[in-house]
Amino acid sequence: MKLGQKIRYLREVEGSLRGLGRPMTQLELVRALRTEVGKGRPGKGKPDKRKTISQSYLSQIENGTRPHMTQSSRALLAKFFKVHPGFLVDDPEGYHTELTSDLRSTEGQLDVWLLQGSERFANDPELSQVLIKAAREKDTRSSLLLLGAILDTPGLAARLLEALRPELGDSGNHRRAASADGRRI
């Protein structure tokens, strides 16, 4: 994957994480960099221009007319997106994710699948956020296997939902009916 593609992908993910329901624009990214990462020089109150990039610079990187970034720009974007600076380079010729272990490859595929799902269900912000949280889990596969075990245990999902999110139990079929003496049936 080329550097520009990675930046576009990270803007897309960041837009989902921020609840925009769309990719973050280049201009929104530049503004967020200025306010969230380039806080300014101590005692000056003005943004530190050394700790920001322009929209045109970002555009050049994304469309490939500027194939490399400065080290300071790479560090700034890595800090903002919370990725390793080494991720923000072109992948070497012939690089394939299949060269990693099957488990790691599965984790990455699950994470991408969950993030795509979060974008697909952007109109349901609560569900979208849950999918993003699952993708951010260190061991996504185990989290999904745990969910499967919960669903395999009769009644456990409903009881957990009622205990952890009682407000959802009141809104329909998540809650089991109670008998006349108050016992669950």
Backbone torsions as a table, in degrees:
resi	resn	phi	psi	omega
1	MET	NA	139.2	-179.9
2	LYS	-81.6	157.2	-179.3
3	LEU	-54.9	-46.0	-179.7
4	GLY	-59.1	-39.9	178.4
5	GLN	-65.2	-38.3	-180.0
6	LYS	-65.6	-41.5	179.4
7	ILE	-64.6	-44.3	178.1
8	ARG	-60.6	-42.5	179.0
9	TYR	-62.5	-43.6	-179.7
10	LEU	-65.6	-36.0	176.3
11	ARG	-65.3	-36.9	178.3
12	GLU	-64.5	-47.5	179.7
13	VAL	-64.1	-43.4	-179.2
14	GLU	-62.3	-38.2	176.2
15	GLY	-60.6	-40.4	177.0
16	SER	-67.1	-44.2	-178.9
17	LEU	-62.1	-31.3	-179.3
18	ARG	-89.2	3.6	177.0
19	GLY	74.1	23.0	-179.1
20	LEU	-77.6	-25.2	-177.3
21	GLY	75.0	14.1	-179.8
22	ARG	-160.9	166.6	175.5
23	PRO	-63.8	148.3	173.5
24	MET	-68.8	135.4	179.0
25	THR	-75.1	164.1	177.4
26	GLN	-60.5	-42.0	-179.1
27	LEU	-65.6	-40.9	176.8
28	GLU	-62.3	-38.6	178.2
29	LEU	-63.6	-46.2	-179.8
30	VAL	-60.5	-44.6	179.2
31	ARG	-64.1	-42.1	179.6
32	ALA	-65.5	-37.6	176.5
33	LEU	-59.9	-43.6	-178.5
34	ARG	-65.1	-41.3	-175.2
35	THR	-86.4	-31.9	-173.2
36	GLU	-99.8	-30.5	-177.5
37	VAL	-110.4	-48.8	-179.5
38	GLY	-88.3	69.4	-173.2
39	LYS	-62.9	-15.6	-179.9
40	GLY	111.1	167.4	179.4
41	ARG	-76.9	143.5	180.0
42	PRO	-56.1	129.5	175.8
43	GLY	79.0	-3.5	-177.1
44	LYS	-98.7	-34.3	-179.9
45	GLY	76.3	-3.7	178.2
46	LYS	-103.1	148.4	176.6
47	PRO	-60.4	142.6	178.4
48	ASP	-84.3	107.9	-176.4
49	LYS	-60.5	-21.3	177.7
50	ARG	-73.0	-14.5	-177.5
51	LYS	-111.7	38.9	177.9
52	THR	-152.5	168.2	174.7
53	ILE	-132.0	161.2	-179.2
54	SER	-93.2	163.0	177.7
55	GLN	-65.8	-37.3	-179.8
56	SER	-66.9	-38.0	176.4
57	TYR	-62.0	-45.4	179.4
58	LEU	-62.5	-41.5	178.3
59	SER	-62.1	-42.9	178.7
60	GLN	-61.9	-39.3	178.6
61	ILE	-65.6	-47.2	-176.7
62	GLU	-66.2	-37.3	-178.5
63	ASN	-89.4	1.1	173.0
64	GLY	87.3	0.1	177.9
65	THR	-73.3	-20.9	172.4
66	ARG	-120.7	97.3	-172.8
67	PRO	-74.8	-15.5	-178.1
68	HIS	-131.7	153.2	176.7
69	MET	-107.9	161.2	171.5
70	THR	-72.2	159.8	179.6
71	GLN	-62.1	-38.2	-179.2
72	SER	-68.7	-37.6	177.1
73	SER	-66.3	-41.5	178.5
74	ARG	-61.2	-44.9	-179.5
75	ALA	-64.4	-39.9	-179.8
76	LEU	-63.9	-48.4	179.8
77	LEU	-66.6	-38.3	178.8
78	ALA	-62.8	-41.2	178.6
79	LYS	-65.0	-43.8	-179.1
80	PHE	-63.6	-49.2	-176.7
81	PHE	-82.7	-6.5	-179.6
82	LYS	59.3	49.4	174.6
83	VAL	-124.4	163.7	176.3
84	HIS	-71.4	136.9	179.8
85	PRO	-55.1	-30.5	178.8
86	GLY	-64.6	-17.9	176.9
87	PHE	-71.7	-27.4	-173.6
88	LEU	-88.8	55.7	173.1
89	VAL	-142.6	163.7	173.5
90	ASP	-63.8	140.5	172.7
91	ASP	-69.5	145.6	-179.3
92	PRO	-64.1	153.9	176.9
93	GLU	-53.7	130.6	178.4
94	GLY	82.8	2.9	-179.2
95	TYR	-71.7	131.2	178.8
96	HIS	-134.2	138.6	177.7
97	THR	-68.0	-19.8	-179.9
98	GLU	-64.8	-14.6	179.9
99	LEU	-73.5	-14.7	177.9
100	THR	-80.0	171.7	179.9
101	SER	-62.6	155.6	179.8
102	ASP	-58.5	-40.2	-177.9
103	LEU	-65.6	-46.0	-179.6
104	ARG	-64.3	-39.1	177.9
105	SER	-62.8	-40.7	177.3
106	THR	-62.1	-44.6	179.1
107	GLU	-57.9	-47.1	-179.5
108	GLY	-63.1	-42.1	179.0
109	GLN	-64.6	-41.3	177.3
110	LEU	-61.9	-45.0	-179.4
111	ASP	-60.9	-44.9	178.9
112	VAL	-63.7	-43.6	179.8
113	TRP	-60.1	-44.8	179.6
114	LEU	-65.5	-41.2	178.6
115	LEU	-65.5	-38.6	176.2
116	GLN	-64.9	-39.7	176.5
117	GLY	-62.1	-38.6	179.8
118	SER	-63.4	-35.3	178.1
119	GLU	-71.8	-38.9	-179.8
120	ARG	-63.6	-34.3	-178.6
121	PHE	-104.6	32.3	-179.6
122	ALA	-60.4	-24.1	179.0
123	ASN	-75.0	-8.3	174.0
124	ASP	-119.2	82.3	-172.0
125	PRO	-55.0	-36.2	-178.9
126	GLU	-65.7	-45.8	178.4
127	LEU	-66.0	-41.7	179.1
128	SER	-58.9	-43.5	179.8
129	GLN	-65.6	-36.7	178.4
130	VAL	-64.2	-41.5	178.5
131	LEU	-64.6	-38.0	177.4
132	ILE	-65.7	-43.4	178.2
133	LYS	-60.3	-41.7	179.0
134	ALA	-63.3	-40.5	179.7
135	ALA	-66.5	-29.8	-179.5
136	ARG	-80.8	-13.3	179.4
137	GLU	-59.3	142.7	-179.7
138	LYS	-62.1	-41.5	-179.2
139	ASP	-120.1	79.4	-176.6
140	THR	-58.9	-42.4	-177.8
141	ARG	-58.9	-47.2	180.0
142	SER	-63.2	-37.1	178.2
143	SER	-61.9	-42.6	178.8
144	LEU	-70.0	-35.4	176.1
145	LEU	-65.2	-37.8	175.7
146	LEU	-62.1	-44.3	177.6
147	LEU	-58.4	-42.2	177.7
148	GLY	-60.6	-42.8	179.0
149	ALA	-64.7	-38.4	177.3
150	ILE	-62.5	-44.6	-178.5
151	LEU	-70.2	-26.8	177.4
152	ASP	-73.5	-20.2	-178.7
153	THR	-91.0	111.6	-175.4
154	PRO	-53.9	127.4	175.6
155	GLY	79.5	-11.6	-175.9
156	LEU	-65.9	-42.0	-179.1
157	ALA	-60.3	-44.4	-179.8
158	ALA	-64.8	-40.6	179.9
159	ARG	-67.5	-42.0	178.2
160	LEU	-64.3	-43.6	179.6
161	LEU	-61.7	-41.9	179.7
162	GLU	-65.7	-38.7	-179.1
163	ALA	-73.4	-40.3	-174.8
164	LEU	-89.1	-30.8	-177.7
165	ARG	-136.7	68.0	-175.9
166	PRO	-57.3	-28.2	-179.2
167	GLU	-65.0	-25.4	178.0
168	LEU	-78.9	-28.4	-179.8
169	GLY	-65.8	-27.2	-178.0
170	ASP	-77.9	-16.1	-169.8
171	SER	-100.5	42.5	172.2
172	GLY	131.1	-139.9	-167.8
173	ASN	-81.8	8.1	176.4
174	HIS	-75.1	-20.5	-174.2
175	ARG	-104.5	133.4	177.2
176	ARG	-79.2	149.1	-179.2
177	ALA	-69.4	153.0	177.3
178	ALA	-104.9	144.1	176.8
179	SER	-74.3	176.3	-177.6
180	ALA	-60.9	-30.6	-178.8
181	ASP	-91.4	9.8	175.3
182	GLY	91.9	-7.0	178.5
183	ARG	-77.8	148.7	177.9
184	ARG	-74.5	142.6	177.2
185	ILE	-123.3	NA	NA
